[in-house]
Amino acid sequence: MDIYTIIFLALAVFIFVRLRSVLGQRTGRERPPYDPYSRDTARPPQQASDKVVPLPERPVTPPGAVAPEDETPPAYRWEGVAEKGSATAAALDEIARFEPDFDAKHFLVGARAAYEMIVTAFAAGDRRALKDLLAKDVYDGFVAAITDRESRHETMESRFVAIEQAELQDVTVRDRNAQLTVRFVSKLISVTRGADGAVVDGSPDTVADVTDVWTFARELGTRDPNWKLVATEAAQ
């Protein structure tokens, strides 16, 4: 061999020894090369986020089993209006049989408004307002009283301070005709003056406690939803 061959051979041996010392040797514990497209590539476990709230598991009903029903009893329909098992409650049930949407509390709200409107209209002599709210015989009685008052040239003023109570006192249903009796307790200022302005009855400065028992009626199942006053009574 010539001198150049010996030099290149020595250089190759030197380079091989240096690479071996730098790279080391295989031990058999090396990880396989990373393949980004492999589904089996090991990934570091992710830490659970503190913002994730675990949901409770839904109970599973076995096949063929009946799901438990809500054991809460239905609310009593006439609560605050009539005692359970009373004759009044039974009569209200009969009204609901003809008119399922009947609401006794809503009726009392309307009765309270009608009571104030009728008393005020009577004092003012407003026959037109009274006609739509009263049954014919009651209307005739109110008009007769207004006419008598006007014949004496008297005027009447009535002003409600408060209607403290409007409670259902009695309910009757005969065929399709229903009658609901309501007891009103109110505070009222009422005064009647003569032609010269002098007070002939009542007082403009005195608040009187008034209790009235009024009965409203209508035929159930008809298109006319209006209840009319069919009877009045002053209670002590």
C-alpha positions in Angstrom: 0.0 0.0 0.0 1.2 3.5 -0.8 1.5 6.2 1.7 -1.9 7.9 0.7 -3.9 4.8 1.3 -2.4 4.4 4.8 -3.2 8.1 5.6 -6.9 7.7 4.5 -7.3 4.5 6.4 -5.9 6.0 9.6 -8.3 9.0 9.2 -11.3 6.8 8.8 -10.4 4.9 11.9 -10.0 8.1 13.8 -13.4 9.5 12.7 -15.2 6.1 13.6 -13.7 6.2 17.1 -14.8 9.8 17.7 -18.4 9.2 16.5 -18.7 6.1 18.7 -17.6 8.1 21.8 -20.0 10.9 21.1 -23.1 8.9 20.1 -22.6 6.0 22.4 -23.9 2.6 21.9 -27.5 1.1 21.7 -28.7 -0.4 25.0 -32.0 -1.9 23.9 -34.1 0.7 25.9 -34.4 3.3 23.2 -37.9 4.6 22.3 -39.1 3.9 18.8 -39.1 6.9 16.4 -42.1 9.2 16.8 -44.8 8.8 14.1 -47.3 11.7 14.1 -49.7 9.7 12.0 -49.8 6.7 14.3 -53.0 6.2 16.4 -51.0 4.2 18.9 -48.5 6.9 19.6 -48.1 7.5 23.3 -49.2 10.9 24.5 -48.7 12.6 27.9 -51.8 12.4 30.1 -53.9 15.6 30.2 -54.7 17.2 33.6 -58.4 17.7 34.4 -59.5 21.2 34.1 -60.8 22.9 37.3 -63.7 24.4 35.3 -65.2 21.0 34.4 -68.1 20.1 36.7 -69.0 16.4 36.7 -72.7 15.8 36.1 -74.6 13.3 38.3 -75.5 10.1 36.6 -79.1 9.6 35.6 -80.8 6.7 37.2 -81.5 3.9 34.8 -84.9 2.2 35.0 -84.5 -1.5 34.3 -86.5 -2.8 31.3 -90.1 -3.6 32.2 -89.9 -1.6 35.4 -92.3 1.3 36.0 -90.6 4.7 36.7 -91.6 6.1 40.1 -94.3 8.8 39.9 -94.3 12.1 41.6 -95.9 11.5 45.0 -96.8 15.2 45.6 -100.6 15.4 45.8 -102.3 18.0 43.5 -103.1 21.4 45.1 -106.6 21.8 46.4 -108.4 23.8 43.7 -110.6 26.0 46.1 -107.8 26.8 48.6 -108.5 30.0 50.4 -112.1 30.1 49.1 -114.0 27.1 50.5 -113.1 24.4 53.0 -112.3 21.0 51.5 -115.3 18.7 51.7 -117.8 21.5 52.4 -121.1 22.0 50.6 -119.6 25.2 49.1 -116.7 23.3 47.6 -119.1 20.7 46.2 -121.1 23.4 44.5 -117.9 25.0 43.1 -117.0 21.6 41.7 -120.4 21.5 40.0 -119.7 24.9 38.4 -116.3 23.6 37.2 -118.1 20.6 35.6 -119.9 23.0 33.3 -117.0 25.4 33.0 -113.6 23.8 33.6 -111.8 27.2 33.5 -113.9 28.7 36.3 -111.7 30.4 38.9 -113.3 31.3 42.2 -110.6 33.7 43.2 -110.9 35.5 39.9 -114.7 35.7 40.5 -114.2 37.4 43.9 -111.9 40.0 42.3 -114.6 40.8 39.8 -117.3 40.8 42.5 -115.3 43.3 44.5 -115.0 45.6 41.5 -118.7 45.2 40.7 -119.6 46.1 44.3 -117.7 49.3 44.2 -119.0 50.2 40.8 -122.6 49.6 41.7 -122.5 51.5 45.0 -120.8 54.5 43.2 -123.2 54.4 40.2 -126.3 54.3 42.5 -125.1 57.4 44.4 -124.5 59.2 41.2 -127.8 58.1 39.7 -126.1 56.5 36.7 -128.8 54.2 35.4 -126.8 53.2 32.3 -124.0 51.8 34.3 -126.4 49.9 36.6 -128.3 48.3 33.8 -125.5 46.0 32.7 -124.7 44.9 36.2 -128.1 44.2 37.8 -130.8 41.7 37.2 -134.1 43.3 36.0 -136.0 43.2 39.3 -132.9 44.6 41.2 -132.4 47.2 38.6 -136.0 48.3 38.9 -135.6 48.7 42.7 -132.5 50.8 42.3 -134.0 53.0 39.7 -137.1 53.6 41.9 -134.9 54.7 44.8 -132.9 57.0 42.5 -136.1 58.5 41.1 -137.5 59.1 44.6 -134.3 60.8 45.6 -134.3 63.0 42.5 -138.0 64.0 43.2 -136.9 65.5 46.5 -134.0 67.3 44.7 -131.5 65.4 46.9 -128.0 64.4 45.9 -125.9 61.6 47.2 -122.2 61.1 47.5 -120.4 57.8 48.3 -116.7 57.2 48.4 -114.9 54.0 49.4 -112.0 54.3 51.8 -111.4 50.5 51.6 -113.0 47.2 50.8 -111.5 45.1 53.6 -113.1 41.8 52.8 -114.9 40.0 50.0 -115.5 36.3 50.9 -117.7 33.6 49.4 -120.5 32.8 51.8 -122.7 30.5 49.8 -122.9 28.8 46.4 -125.9 27.0 44.9 -126.3 25.4 41.4 -129.7 24.4 40.1 -129.6 22.9 36.6 -127.3 25.4 34.8 -128.1 28.4 37.0 -125.4 29.3 39.5 -125.8 31.8 42.4 -122.8 32.9 44.4 -123.3 34.9 47.6 -120.5 37.2 48.7 -120.1 39.0 52.0 -118.5 42.5 51.7 -116.9 44.4 54.6 -115.9 47.9 53.7 -115.3 51.4 55.0 -117.4 54.0 53.3 -118.1 57.7 53.4 -121.6 58.5 52.3 -123.7 61.7 52.6 -127.0 62.8 51.2 -127.7 66.5 50.8 -130.9 68.5 50.2 -131.6 71.0 47.5 -130.0 73.7 49.7 -126.8 71.6 50.2 -127.6 70.8 53.8 -126.8 67.3 55.0 -130.0 65.2 55.4 -128.3 61.8 55.9 -124.8 60.5 56.6 -121.7 62.6 57.1 -119.0 63.9 54.8 -116.4 63.5 57.5 -117.4 60.1 59.0 -116.0 56.8 57.8 -118.7 54.1 58.3 -118.2 50.4 58.6 -120.6 48.7 56.1 -121.3 45.0 55.7 -123.3 43.9 52.7 -124.3 40.5 51.5 -124.9 40.4 47.7 -125.8 37.5 45.5 -124.6 37.2 41.9 -126.0 34.8 39.3 -125.6 33.6 35.7 -126.4 30.7 33.5 -123.5 28.4 33.1 -122.2 27.2 29.7 -123.4 30.3 27.8 -121.5 32.8 25.8 -122.3 35.6 28.2 -119.6 35.6 30.9 -121.1 38.4 33.0 -122.5 37.8 36.5 -125.4 40.0 37.5 -126.5 41.1 40.9 -129.8 39.4 41.8 -130.2 40.1 45.5 -128.9 42.5 48.2 -129.0 42.4 51.9 -127.5 44.7 54.6 -125.8 42.6 57.3 -125.1 43.7 60.9 
